[in-house]
Structures are given as structure tokens and as C-alpha cells.
Amino acid sequence: MLHYAVVFFVIAIIAAVLGFTGIAGTASNIAWILFVVFLILAIVSMLRGRRV
């Protein structure tokens, strides 16, 4: 999941440099959502691991 967030972030940077602001905005939003989902899943995973 984190890998996909980084990939979309790189796509957003490249699109912004080339002037494609719509694509850059969409890619950065997708990257942000994936990063937040990754953080939530990582926290849940750590909490579940401690209860064992």
C-alpha cells in the first residue's frame, strides 16, 4: 500500500512539472488517501499484535 502511495506521489510530481495540474492534483489526492489508509492499517496491525 505504501508503495502505491509513493508511486502516485511521483506521478503527481512529474505531472506538475510538465504542467498537467489536473492529473497532478488527482494523483496527489490518491497518494494522500493511500498513505492514510496505510497508517490506519499499520496502527491496527501493531495494536492487534500486542494483544497476542
DRENMARPA-127752 format. One record per residue: residue in one letter; x negated, y, z of N, C-alpha, C in turn. Coordinates in steps of 0.02 Angstrom, whole numbers, plus 50000, padded with zeros to 5 digits. Atoms other than C-alpha are relative to their C-alpha. Layout:
<sebas>
code: A; n_u: X; n_v: Y; n_w: Z; ca_u: X; ca_v: Y; ca_w: Z; c_u: X; c_v: Y; c_w: Z .
...
</sebas>
This chain:
<sebas>
code: M; n_u: 49959; n_v: 49941; n_w: 50000; ca_u: 50000; ca_v: 50000; ca_w: 50000; c_u: 49957; c_v: 50063; c_w: 50000 .
code: L; n_u: 50044; n_v: 49942; n_w: 49998; ca_u: 49860; ca_v: 50119; ca_w: 50042; c_u: 49964; c_v: 50009; c_w: 49933 .
code: H; n_u: 50032; n_v: 49997; n_w: 50066; ca_u: 49778; ca_v: 50076; ca_w: 49877; c_u: 50044; c_v: 50037; c_w: 49950 .
code: Y; n_u: 49954; n_v: 49966; n_w: 50046; ca_u: 49932; ca_v: 50132; ca_w: 49781; c_u: 50006; c_v: 50075; c_w: 50016 .
code: A; n_u: 49998; n_v: 49929; n_w: 49981; ca_u: 49938; ca_v: 50295; ca_w: 49880; c_u: 49940; c_v: 50037; c_w: 49973 .
code: V; n_u: 50061; n_v: 49969; n_w: 50025; ca_u: 49758; ca_v: 50332; ca_w: 49833; c_u: 50003; c_v: 50006; c_w: 49924 .
code: V; n_u: 49995; n_v: 49998; n_w: 50073; ca_u: 49792; ca_v: 50289; ca_w: 49650; c_u: 50046; c_v: 50057; c_w: 49978 .
code: F; n_u: 49955; n_v: 49946; n_w: 50018; ca_u: 49941; ca_v: 50407; ca_w: 49642; c_u: 49971; c_v: 50068; c_w: 50016 .
code: F; n_u: 50033; n_v: 49938; n_w: 49982; ca_u: 49839; ca_v: 50542; ca_w: 49729; c_u: 49949; c_v: 50020; c_w: 49946 .
code: V; n_u: 50048; n_v: 49987; n_w: 50054; ca_u: 49702; ca_v: 50526; ca_w: 49597; c_u: 50036; c_v: 50021; c_w: 49936 .
code: I; n_u: 49960; n_v: 49981; n_w: 50059; ca_u: 49833; ca_v: 50532; ca_w: 49459; c_u: 50025; c_v: 50072; c_w: 50007 .
code: A; n_u: 49976; n_v: 49931; n_w: 49988; ca_u: 49903; ca_v: 50691; ca_w: 49538; c_u: 49944; c_v: 50051; c_w: 49990 .
code: I; n_u: 50056; n_v: 49954; n_w: 50009; ca_u: 49732; ca_v: 50773; ca_w: 49542; c_u: 49982; c_v: 50008; c_w: 49927 .
code: I; n_u: 50017; n_v: 49998; n_w: 50071; ca_u: 49694; ca_v: 50728; ca_w: 49362; c_u: 50054; c_v: 50038; c_w: 49961 .
code: A; n_u: 49945; n_v: 49966; n_w: 50035; ca_u: 49866; ca_v: 50787; ca_w: 49304; c_u: 49999; c_v: 50075; c_w: 50016 .
code: A; n_u: 50003; n_v: 49929; n_w: 49982; ca_u: 49845; ca_v: 50951; ca_w: 49399; c_u: 49943; c_v: 50035; c_w: 49964 .
code: V; n_u: 50056; n_v: 49970; n_w: 50036; ca_u: 49675; ca_v: 50983; ca_w: 49320; c_u: 50017; c_v: 50010; c_w: 49926 .
code: L; n_u: 49982; n_v: 49995; n_w: 50070; ca_u: 49747; ca_v: 50951; ca_w: 49148; c_u: 50061; c_v: 50045; c_w: 49988 .
code: G; n_u: 49945; n_v: 49953; n_w: 50008; ca_u: 49895; ca_v: 51065; ca_w: 49181; c_u: 50070; c_v: 49970; c_w: 49999 .
code: F; n_u: 49935; n_v: 50033; n_w: 49999; ca_u: 50036; ca_v: 50938; ca_w: 49195; c_u: 50028; c_v: 50006; c_w: 50071 .
code: T; n_u: 49979; n_v: 49987; n_w: 49931; ca_u: 50115; ca_v: 51014; ca_w: 49351; c_u: 50058; c_v: 49956; c_w: 50021 .
code: G; n_u: 49943; n_v: 50043; n_w: 49982; ca_u: 50275; ca_v: 50910; ca_w: 49345; c_u: 49977; c_v: 49930; c_w: 50019 .
code: I; n_u: 50026; n_v: 50067; n_w: 49986; ca_u: 50181; ca_v: 50746; ca_w: 49338; c_u: 49958; c_v: 50002; c_w: 50064 .
code: A; n_u: 50042; n_v: 49994; n_w: 49940; ca_u: 50058; ca_v: 50807; ca_w: 49471; c_u: 50043; c_v: 50004; c_w: 50063 .
code: G; n_u: 49955; n_v: 49995; n_w: 49942; ca_u: 50200; ca_v: 50854; ca_w: 49589; c_u: 50033; c_v: 49934; c_w: 50016 .
code: T; n_u: 49968; n_v: 50064; n_w: 49989; ca_u: 50289; ca_v: 50690; ca_w: 49565; c_u: 49951; c_v: 49948; c_w: 50027 .
code: A; n_u: 50050; n_v: 50047; n_w: 49977; ca_u: 50130; ca_v: 50588; ca_w: 49587; c_u: 49978; c_v: 50014; c_w: 50072 .
code: S; n_u: 50020; n_v: 49984; n_w: 49931; ca_u: 50083; ca_v: 50682; ca_w: 49746; c_u: 50056; c_v: 49983; c_w: 50049 .
code: N; n_u: 49945; n_v: 50020; n_w: 49957; ca_u: 50256; ca_v: 50654; ca_w: 49818; c_u: 50002; c_v: 49925; c_w: 50011 .
code: I; n_u: 50002; n_v: 50073; n_w: 49994; ca_u: 50246; ca_v: 50468; ca_w: 49782; c_u: 49942; c_v: 49979; c_w: 50044 .
code: A; n_u: 50058; n_v: 50017; n_w: 49958; ca_u: 50072; ca_v: 50461; ca_w: 49859; c_u: 50014; c_v: 50015; c_w: 50073 .
code: W; n_u: 49984; n_v: 49981; n_w: 49931; ca_u: 50135; ca_v: 50551; ca_w: 50015; c_u: 50048; c_v: 49949; c_w: 50031 .
code: I; n_u: 49951; n_v: 50048; n_w: 49975; ca_u: 50283; ca_v: 50432; ca_w: 50035; c_u: 49967; c_v: 49933; c_w: 50014 .
code: L; n_u: 50034; n_v: 50064; n_w: 49990; ca_u: 50174; ca_v: 50278; ca_w: 50012; c_u: 49953; c_v: 50003; c_w: 50060 .
code: F; n_u: 50045; n_v: 49993; n_w: 49944; ca_u: 50048; ca_v: 50345; ca_w: 50139; c_u: 50039; c_v: 49998; c_w: 50066 .
code: V; n_u: 49960; n_v: 50000; n_w: 49939; ca_u: 50184; ca_v: 50375; ca_w: 50269; c_u: 50027; c_v: 49930; c_w: 50014 .
code: V; n_u: 49977; n_v: 50069; n_w: 49991; ca_u: 50256; ca_v: 50201; ca_w: 50240; c_u: 49942; c_v: 49956; c_w: 50025 .
code: F; n_u: 50058; n_v: 50037; n_w: 49977; ca_u: 50080; ca_v: 50130; ca_w: 50260; c_u: 49987; c_v: 50013; c_w: 50074 .
code: L; n_u: 50012; n_v: 49984; n_w: 49929; ca_u: 50057; ca_v: 50221; ca_w: 50426; c_u: 50052; c_v: 49968; c_w: 50045 .
code: I; n_u: 49947; n_v: 50030; n_w: 49960; ca_u: 50225; ca_v: 50161; ca_w: 50492; c_u: 49990; c_v: 49925; c_w: 50006 .
code: L; n_u: 50011; n_v: 50072; n_w: 49999; ca_u: 50190; ca_v: 49981; ca_w: 50443; c_u: 49937; c_v: 49982; c_w: 50040 .
code: A; n_u: 50061; n_v: 50014; n_w: 49962; ca_u: 50014; ca_v: 49990; ca_w: 50518; c_u: 50013; c_v: 50006; c_w: 50075 .
code: I; n_u: 49984; n_v: 49991; n_w: 49929; ca_u: 50081; ca_v: 50055; ca_w: 50684; c_u: 50044; c_v: 49942; c_w: 50025 .
code: V; n_u: 49957; n_v: 50056; n_w: 49980; ca_u: 50218; ca_v: 49923; ca_w: 50690; c_u: 49959; c_v: 49936; c_w: 50005 .
code: S; n_u: 50042; n_v: 50059; n_w: 50000; ca_u: 50090; ca_v: 49789; ca_w: 50648; c_u: 49956; c_v: 49998; c_w: 50062 .
code: M; n_u: 50043; n_v: 49998; n_w: 49940; ca_u: 49974; ca_v: 49845; ca_w: 50788; c_u: 50041; c_v: 49988; c_w: 50064 .
code: L; n_u: 49958; n_v: 50010; n_w: 49941; ca_u: 50116; ca_v: 49851; ca_w: 50915; c_u: 50022; c_v: 49928; c_w: 50006 .
code: R; n_u: 49979; n_v: 50070; n_w: 49998; ca_u: 50177; ca_v: 49678; ca_w: 50868; c_u: 49942; c_v: 49954; c_w: 50017 .
code: G; n_u: 50059; n_v: 50041; n_w: 49987; ca_u: 50000; ca_v: 49609; ca_w: 50878; c_u: 49981; c_v: 49999; c_w: 50074 .
code: R; n_u: 50018; n_v: 49996; n_w: 49929; ca_u: 49977; ca_v: 49666; ca_w: 51058; c_u: 50047; c_v: 49959; c_w: 50044 .
code: R; n_u: 49950; n_v: 50036; n_w: 49958; ca_u: 50133; ca_v: 49575; ca_w: 51121; c_u: 49988; c_v: 49925; c_w: 50001 .
code: V; n_u: 50011; n_v: 50073; n_w: 50005; ca_u: 50069; ca_v: 49403; ca_w: 51073; c_u: 49963; c_v: 49973; c_w: 50059 .
</sebas>
